[in-house]
Each structure stands twice: as C-alpha cells, then as structure tokens.
Amino acid sequence: MDFTQTKNGDTLIVHVAGRLDAVTTTEFDAESQTWIADGNIKVIADLSGLEYISSAGLRSILTAAKQLKGAQGSLAFCGLSGMVEEVFSVSGFAAMFPMFATVDEALAG
C-alpha cells in the first residue's frame, strides 16, 4: 500500500495505491490517525490507484470516517473503478459517502 498527499486549501487529498485488505489496514489506520492529529479534517481519498479492497479495508475506511466526523470533518472519495467501485456500490458505501469521478470534481463538490 502506498500513500501520497497533497493539499488544496484546507483539503487534504490522499492518493491511495495498492491493496487495502487485512494485511494493510494497519497502515491505513495509522495514516488516517496522522491526518486527524495534524488537523486535516477535510479529506478526499483518491482511490484511482487502489487495485483491491476487502471488508477489512471497508472497516478501516468507516473508522476513519467516524473519527473525521467526530472532529467536525468529512471524507469524500474519487477515482473509483472496477472491483473497488463495485465493492463500494454493493456494500452501500457509495450511498454513505460523497463520490466523485475526479479530484477536481471532489474539490468543486
């Protein structure tokens, strides 16, 4: 799993690549804790580089979203495709979170 981050105003854009599964959720959990600790509570997760997500990955996302909400923040997603998009749709996550095609659309939304 690989993370890169950029800032656009008060929004943190996190580019996630690789697999988000039982093996890598600890990395995602630690990363999301860092966002919040650093005061980044408005987050866009660009999942265009994410190849696979498991139920453990979904749980990590839900945990991060709850922590951001508790800090009066928000979490939106963009760049979903293929299997990742299907998992978000089937699990109901696509209805729970703002979803956008691109980072630019997410920033405008």
Secondary structure, 3 states (H helix, E strand, C coil): CEEEEEEECCEEEEEEEEEECCCCHHHHHHHHHHHHHCCCCEEEEEEEEEEEECHHHHHHHHHHHHHHHHCCCEEEEECCCHHHHHHHHHHCHHHHCCEECCHHHHHHC
